Amino acid sequence: MRAHRCVIGIQAMVLVIITLAQSVACGGTVQSPPARIAVWDTGSSSSDPLSPTAFSDKNGWEQVPRNQTASSFHGDAVITNGRILAVLRKRGATVEVYSTGSKGPVSRVRLQLQSNSGDPAIRLDNVALVENTRSAARLEVTYLTAGGDTITTRFRIKRGEIWLEAEPGPGAGRLRVESPGRYVVLPDFFADDILIDATKIPVPVVEVPSENFLLHLTGAGEAIAMCVFENREQDVKVMLSEKDGQRIVTGSEIHFGKEQKIWLALMEAHQIWHALEIRGEDAKQIMPLDWTRPFAGQWRVDFTRGNGLTDSWEMLLPDKDGEGYIRPTWLPSGPQGGQPSRTASGEIDVDAYKVGGPASNRLGPDRKRWITVLGWYEYPCWLDATGNGFLQPLKHKAMTFQGPAVVYPINRLTETPIDTYTTVDVVRGTLGVGPCEYILSVEGQRQDHVGRATCHVRRLLNEIYQSGQQKTKQKEIETYLGDALDFVEHIRVRIEQYIAFGDEVRQYLAEQKKARPELEAMLTELDKIAAELDERLAARQEKMKSPEFVVQLNEEFRKNLLDYDDPDALKRLKEYTDALTSVGGSQDGMVGECRWIVRTLRQRAGLMMAIDPRCAEVAEEIRVRTQKVLLKPSAYEGARH
């Protein structure tokens, strides 16, 4: 079923595997603190949640000696590595998962197995300890359904890690993860996250894109239950209900797939996630948060836009070497981004890489930055030197923020404590990093800047002609003309890729309308979004001209202006640069708008699945196609804001 989605799914899931402690390459490692693997037989079964006192006293408990296994347990089975703890009740139907800390175990999640047909486990039939070493413990469990069918799964914990691994056996079809909370986040490293807010969803079950991981924001801001899974062939269900008059997410349901594992990780820290409501009147106002980062890391803010979509931003970090800020990136060159691209002559387009420039990850103390679509704006989320968080919601004709905003840790820095895990760390630790460079298409995620922006060429030419050096600097002038053409051609290639994508998607949607008439309304909405690509092109085509127009423009410059020093030289230069920057500026705006349209299409397709599960297959195909075209962005697309 939808087999073609598997490869892309792996690409999406490993996008988060890049930067890690002391190393941002895929081969980097996260060190774990010493933690002891321990397995106990409680002697008698209990239905009460495991309390700190009961765990401390361990009355009647018997620890299974290391390197010994057991074919059964007299009471309940308890396994822990000092960071995460699981209890399997002899008369229970679920696996209770606890986080452990200085105050003892805290219940976070319940796991319930389901058969291939979706029948839930109702009681434990047997549990056996099949691995018990210094590095790991593994339980093989068999549950029974109401119909008497058996479901077998192996649960494993490893030394020092924060996750429980579930490996399906005979009869295991799905895993239900019960973790109550208002929000679920589906991180997206190609565009924007999907933020599920239970208060806005009236139905009891929704399907969401199965892109290999999701976050349950649980507790009161101190815990995140993260699910990572190898299977992407079927979509994930999120369950909702009413509790004390409030809508909440009760849990999620994930298919194992064919012999594919699921991991449940518990990330914990005081205020490891934070949520607040943005009101319309908060626009452009600086908002000190009632939140301080609990540890050094890269923190993401998911804002809700006025149209209900999510806009994801990484919080700025204070620049240790200056008075401004660093815009962190998950790419493998550290939080300050990669080395600047160079022009054909080996120079750097310093204007593009200046503080606040479109290709730069550095911002000044005023947090001002320029990208297409938004123009100059004040970056809306940042940390100060003491780790306090601040927001300044945007108010722009292209986008405003209104609704819930959520903060959570997306990645680590070199300063992140070695025993602390972020979203990236969990994915890397569970899925592995061997094939990550290939799967992630890391090079495809880098922002390219080719040539020199036309407005920057205008500045350089003005400096030469204003000082009367055009005859002595003809080599430099030739270089700038070539840089401008390279820039125009590069951006035009990206625009053409987006336009071709739009044509292909609209053709696909037209075919689906014929094949799936019951989905016409939703398919028409997606088609309307995709059609904006052609609409924006039509509006800008006259000013954009073509690369061939710039070639001719440069030839006329060489013929009539290259060494021209008459009194009207500056006037004639202005005629050239006005024409050149009209092309460049129009293209810049177009390529930025293209990306925004594709991001919107990608997210809207994912959300449609929550509205109507019948859209799942079409929505997934749209998301696969959007992911592909979003690769290899130009710096002027504003790919990461």
N, C-alpha and C positions, 0 to 999 in steps of 0.2 A: 504494500500500500504506500503510494507516494515514495517509492524507493529513491527517486532522484533527490529527495530532500535530505537524505542522510549525509551526503558529502558536504553540502552547504551547511547543514546543521553543525557538523564538526568544525567547519571554518568559523561559524559564528561563535560557538562556545569557547574556542580557544583564543578568540580575540582578546580575552581578558587575561592571558597568561604571560604578559610581557615583563613588566618591571617587578623585581623582587629584591629582597634584602641583599645589599652589597653588590647586586648585579641586576641589570635590567634586561639582560639577554635571556633567551628561553632556557639556557642551561643554568640559570641562577637557582639558588636554594634558599629555603626558609628553615632556619635552625629551630629545633624544638627543645624545650627544657626537659630535663630528666623527669620521667613519670613512670610509675610502676604499674605494670599490668597485674590485675588481681581478679580472681573469680571466686564467688562464694555460693554455697548452697545454704539457704536460710533455714533448712530443717523442717519448717512448716510454712504453709502458704498463708498469705495475708492479702486482704483486699484494700488495705489502707495505703495511701500514697507514702512513699518513703520519706520519712522526716529526718532532719539533721540528727535528732537524738537517737532514733532507731539505727541510723547508719553509724553513728559514733559508738553506740553500745554493742551492736551486732550480737545481741543475746540469742544464743542457740545457733548462730551461724557457724559454718565450717568452711574454711578456705581450701580450695583445691590446690594442692602443691604444684609449683611450676613444673612444666614438662609432663604432667599427668593429665590424662583425659578422663572423661566420664560419659557413660552411655545413657545416664538419666540423672535426675535430681529429685531428692526427697521433698524439698520445698520449692521456693522460688529461686530462679537463677539470676545472679547479679554479676555483671562484668563492668570493669572500669579501667581507665588508664590514668586516673587522677585529674582528668580534664572533662571527660564526658562519662556518663554512667547509664547503663541500660538495665531494666528489670523486666524479666519475663515471668509473669505470674502463672503458677501451676494450674489455676482455674480461670485464668484470664483470656481475653480475646485480643489484647493489644500488647505492644512493646512500649513500655514507659521509658522515655529518654529524659535524663536530668543533666543539667550542667552542675559542675562541682566548683566550689570555691572555699574561701576561708570560713564561710558560715554554713557549709555543708551543702548537700544536694538540693537543687531547685527544679521542680518539674517544669519542663518546657514543651514537650511534644509527646504525642501518642501516635504510634504507627500501627496500622491495621492492614493485614494482608487480605487480598481478594483473589478469587479464582479467575481463570481465563474468561469465564462468563460473567464476572463481576459480583459473584456471591461473596459476602464478607466472612472472614473467620469468626467463629463464635466461641471457640475454646481451644486451649492448647492440648495437643495430643501427646507430644514428647519433645524434650529438648536434650541435646547431647553436646558435650564439650569436645570438639574435634581438633582444636589447636589451643595450646597454652604455653607460650614461650615468653622470653624476655621482651620480644618485639611485638607480639600480637596475641589476641585471643579470639576464637571463633566458635560460635554456637550454631549447630544445625537444628532447626526447629521445624516441627510439623504441626499445623493447625487443622481443625476440622470445620467445615461449613455446616449449615443447618441441614443440607442434603446429604451429609456424610462424606463429601469429597475432601481429599487431603490437599493441603498447600504446604510445600516445603521451601524453606529459604535459609540461607546462611547469613548470619549477622557477625560482622567482624570489626574490632577496634584495633588500632595500631598505637604503638608507644608514642606519646607526646602530641598526638593529633587531636583535632576537635570534632571529628566526624565518625559516624557509624555507617559502615558499608553494608548494603543489603544485596546479596547475590541470589537471583531466583533459582529455584529448583523445580521439580515436577509440580505442576498444578498452579504455580505462582503466575498471576497475570498482572496485577496492579498493586500499588502501595498507596494507601491513604495516609496522608500526613496531617494530623490534627494539631493545629497551632493557631489559637484565636488571636485576632487583631483586626484593626480597621484597614490596614494597608498591605498590599502585596506589590512587590516591584519585580519587573522583568528587565534586568539590565540589558542595554543594547549598546554595543561599541561601534556600530556603523552609523547610528543616528541618535535618536532619543529613546529613553526608556519608556516602557509602558507602566503607568502607575494605576493600579486597581484600587479604587476608593469604595469601600463597601457601602457607604452612605448614599452613593449615587447609582447603585445597582439593585433594582427591586426583585430580580429573579433569584431562585435558590442555587442555580448552577450556571457557570459560564465556562466556555472554552477559551483558552489563550494560546498564543503561539508556543510551540514546544521547542524553544531554542536552548534547551539543555540546562537551564538553571533558573531558579526563581527565589525570591527572598520573602519570607514571612516576617514582617516587623512585629514583634510580639513583646509581651511584658509592658513596662511603662517607659520604654526607651532604652532598656538595658540589655536587650537580647534580640538577635536576628537568627531565625532558623532558616538556613539556606539549603535548598535541594539542588543537587547536581545529578544529571542522569545522562546515560549514553544514548538512550533511545530518542529518536526524533521523528519516527514514522507516524506516531499518533500524537494528538494534541493533549494538553494538560487541562484538567478540569479544576476549577476553583469553586468551593462550596461556600455559601453564605447563609446567614440566618439572623433572627432577632435575638438580642439579649439585653434585658433591662431597658427595653424601649429603643435600643440602638442597633443599627445594622452592623454586623461584623463578618469578617471572613473566618470561617471555622476551620478550614484546611484546604488541602489540594489532593488531587488524585492523579497518579502518574503511572503510565504503563511501563512494565519492565522491558517489553520487546523480547527479541530472541536472545536469551542468555546475556542480557545487558544489565549492568549494575545501576543502583541508585545509592547516592550518599546523602546523609543528613548531617549537616554541620551546625554547630551552635557557636556563634560569635557573640561574645559578651564583654561589656564594659559599661561603666556608668555613662549614660547618654551616648551609646554607640549609634543610636539613631534619634532623630528629632523631627517633629512635625509642627507646623503652625499654619494658620489661615491667613492668606493675603487678601486684603480688601481693596476695592477700587481706589479708595482714598489714600492707600499706601504707596501708590505709584510715585516714583522718583524720591521717596522719603527714605532716609537712612534709618534702618531698623536694627538696633543692637539685639541680638538673639539672647534668649534665656538659655544659652547653650555654649559650652566650651568644649573643644575637641578633647576627648579622653586620652588620645595618643597622637603622635605625629603620623601623618599619612596624607593621602590624597582623598579629599572628601567631595562627594557629588551632591548637587542640589537638583532635585526634580521639581521645577515650577509647573503649576497648572496655568495654561494660557486661557485667554478669554473665550476661545472656541472649544475648551474642554480637553485639548491635547496637552501632552507633556513636553516641556523643553528642558533638556538636561545640560547642566553647567558644572564644571569643576571649580571648586572654590580657589580663589587666588591665594598664594602663599607670600608672606613677606620676603622681599629680596634681601638675603643676608649681606650682599655686597653693595647695597645701595638703599635708597629711600623708597623705592617703588615696590612692585610686586612681580611674581613669577606666575604665569599661567601654566599649571602642570599638565603633562601629557602622559598617556600610558605607553607611548612609543618607546623603543629601546634605546633612547639616548638620554634618559633621565628627565627630571621634572622641568628642565629648562629647554627641552626640545633638541633637535638635531643641529648639525652644523649648517650654516647658510648655504644655499645653492649658489652656484657661480654662473656667470654669463659665458658665452662662447669664448670670450677673450680672457676668461679666468677671473673677472672682477666680481664683486658682490654688489647687488643692487641695494645700497645702503638705505635708501628711502623705504624700501619694503621691509627691511629688517630693523628700522629704527624703533625706539620705544613706542609702543602703541600701534606699530605698523601691522599690516595684514599678515606678514610672514613671520612676525616676531612673537615670542612668548613672554616678552618683558613689557610691563606697563609701568607708567610713572605713578607718583603718589596720588594723582587725581583719578587713577584707574581708567583713564580714557583710552579707547581703542577704536580703530577704524576697520570695518569690514563692509563688503557690499551688502546691500539691502538695508542694513541698519545705519550705515555711515558712521559718524563719530558718536559714540555712546559711552556711558559709564558702566563698567563691568558690574553686574548685579550681585555678586556674592564673593566674600573674601574673609580671611582670617587675619587677625592682628598678631603682633609678635608674641603675645601671651596665649594665643590659641582661642581667643574669643571670636565668635562668628557674627557676621553682619550681612544684611541684605539691603539692596536698594532696587526694588522692583522696577522693571522697565515700563516706560510709557512711550510707545512708538506707534506710528500708523500701521506698521507691519506686524506688531505684536505687543500685547499687554499681558500682565500676569494677574490672575484673580482666581482664588481657590486655594487648596492645600499645597504646601511646599514641604518636601521631605528631604532630610539630610542623612547620608549614610556613607560608610568608608568604601571606596572603590578600589584603592590600590595602596601600596606602601611606598615609603621613602627610605633612603638609607638610614634615617634616624628612627624609623619605626622599630619598637622593641622586637627582639627576635622571637619572643613567645606570643606575639600578637598576630592574628590573622585578619586579612581583609578579603573582600570578594575575589580579587585576583588570586590571592594565595590559596584559597579553598579550591578554586577551579584547577589551578596548576597541580595542587597536591593530590586531588582525586583523579583527574583524567590523565595526568602525566604530561611531560614536555618533550618527549622524543621527537614527535613529528610536528612540533608547534610552528617552526619557521615556515614549513611548507603549508600547513593547514591554515595558519593565520594570514598568509600573504602579507607579511609585515611590510615588505617594500610597497605593496599596494595600498597600505594605509598611510604612508607618508605623504605629506603635502608637498607638491612640486611647485617650484617657482622657476620659470624658464625665461631667460632674457631680462629685459628691464621694462618696468611699467612705462606706458607712454607719457604719463604726467611727470615721471622722473626724468625721462629723456628731454622733455620740454625744459625742465629746470637746468639741466646740464648745458643744453644748447644756448639757452638764454645767457648763462654765465660766460660762455665763450664769445658770443656775438656782442654782448654788452661791453666786454673788455677789448673788442677788436682783435681777437686772436684767431679768427676763422682761417686765415691763411697758414698759420703756423701749427694749427691743431687739426689738420684735415684727417689725420689717422684716427684721432679720438672721435671726430665727428662721424667718420665711417663706422666706427665701432658702435656708436650710439644708434645710428640708423639701423644697423643689423640687429642690435638688441631689441629695438622696438618691434621690428618685424617678427623676431623669434617669439616675443611675448604675445603678439596678436595671433600668430599661428597656433601657439600652444593653447590659448584660451579658446580659439575657434574650434579646435579639435574636441575639447571638452563639451562645448555647446552642441556640436554635431552629434556627439555620443548621447547626450541627454535627449535631443530631438529624435534620434533614431530609437532610443528606448521608449519614448512616448508613443511613437507610431506602432511599435511592436506590442506594447501593452494595450493600446486601444484596439488593435486587431484581435488580440487574445480575448479582451473583454467582450468584443462584438461576437466572437465565436461562442463564448460562454452564455451570452444572452439567448442565443438560439438553442443551445443545448440545455440551459437551465432557466427557462422562462420564469420560474417561481422566484428567482433571485434578481429580477430585472431592476427593481428599485435600488438595491444596494450596488449592483454592477453599474448602474447609471451614475450613482454618486462617485464611484471610483473613476469612471470614465470622465466625468466632469473635472476632477482634479487633474488627471493626466492631460486633458485637453488644454489646460492652462499653459503648458509648455509651448504649444503652437501659438496660442494667443499672445504670450509674452514676446515670442519671436516676431510675430507680425507687427507688434507695436514698436519694436526696436530695429527692425530690419533696415530701414532707410538710413539711420545713423550708423549702424554697424558696418555697412558696406561689405567688404570682403578683404581677405588677405591680399588678393591681387590688386585691390585698390591701393593698399599701402605700398606694395611693390612699385606701382606706377608713381605714387606720391614721392617715394624715395628717389626714383630715377629723375623726376623733375627737379627735386632738390639738388641732386648732384650736378645736373646740367645748368641750373640757373642760380643756385645760392651757395654752393659749397665754398667758394672763395670770394664771394660777393661782399664788398665792403663799402658800397655807396651809402649815402645818408639814410636811405629808406630800407636798409638791410634788416633792421629790427621789425619793421612793419611787415616785410615780406616773410621774415621768419615766423612771425605770429600767424600769418595765413597758413603756413605749413603746420605748425604745432597745433593750431585750432582744429584743423582737419584730422590730424593724427590722434589727438586726445579725444576727439568726438568718437572715433572708432573704438579706441581703447576703453573709454569710459562706458560706452554703450555695451561693449562686450562684457566688461567687469560686472555691470549690473545684471546682464542677462545670465551669466554663469552662476551668479549668486542666487538669483531667483529660481533657476533650474534646480539647484540643490534643495532649496526650501520646499519647492513643490514635491520633489521626490521624497523628502523626509516626511512631509505631510501624508503623501500617498502610502508610504510604508506603515506609518503609525495608524492611520485610519483603517487600513486593511486589517491590522491586528485587532483593533477594537471592534471591528464588525463581527469577528468571531464570537466576542462576548455577547453581542446582540442576537446573533443568529448562527448557531453551530453549523448550519447548512452551508455557510460561506467559507468553512474552514479550508477546504482544498484550494479554492480560488485565492483566498487571502494569503495562504502560505506561498502559492506560486508568485503572487505579487511581491511578497517580502523577499523571496529568493532573487527575483529580478532587480528589485531596488538595491539590494545588497551589492549585487555585481556592478551596477552603474555607479554606485557611490565610491567605489575603489579608485585609487590614484587621483585624488582631488588636486586641483590647483590651489595655491595659497589664497587666491582671490575669491574662492568659493565660500570662505569662512566655515570650513568643515567642522572645526571645533570651537566655533564662536570666536 
